[in-house]
Amino acid sequence: MGSYNNINLFANIISIIDHIKNYKNHIIQSVFNSFSNGETSMKSKKLSKFVKECKLIDKIFTIDYIYIFYAKERKPQRFNFMDISEFENAFELIAKKKEH
C-alpha cells in the first residue's frame, strides 16, 4: 500500500509542476502580448519600457543591461525584433541578474 501512495503522490507532484509551468507560460505570453501590442515580435524599446514600468532599473541593474540581454537573445537575422521565446530567455536572464 505504501508504494501505491508514493506513486500517487509523485503523480500529483508532476501534475502540480505542469500546472505551474503552464501558468508561467501564460503570464509570460500575457506580458509579451501587452508590450508588443499583440504582435509576434517585440522591439528593444518595448523591452526597456517593460523593465522600466516594472521598476527593475537601479544603480546596479541599468538600462544598458536590457540592451545587452536583448542583443544576446534575439536572432541575428532579425536585427531589431525579439519573439516570445527570445523574450522568455531575456526574462530569465533579467531575473537571474536581479537575484545577485
GIQUIQUI-V974533 format. One record per helix or strand of 2 or more residues. SS is the DSSP state (@ for helix, = for strand). FROM is the first residue (numbers start at 1). TO is the last residue. If there is no record, write none. Layout:
BEGIN
SS;FROM;TO
SS;FROM;TO
END
This chain:
BEGIN
@;2;35
@;44;53
@;63;73
@;84;99
END
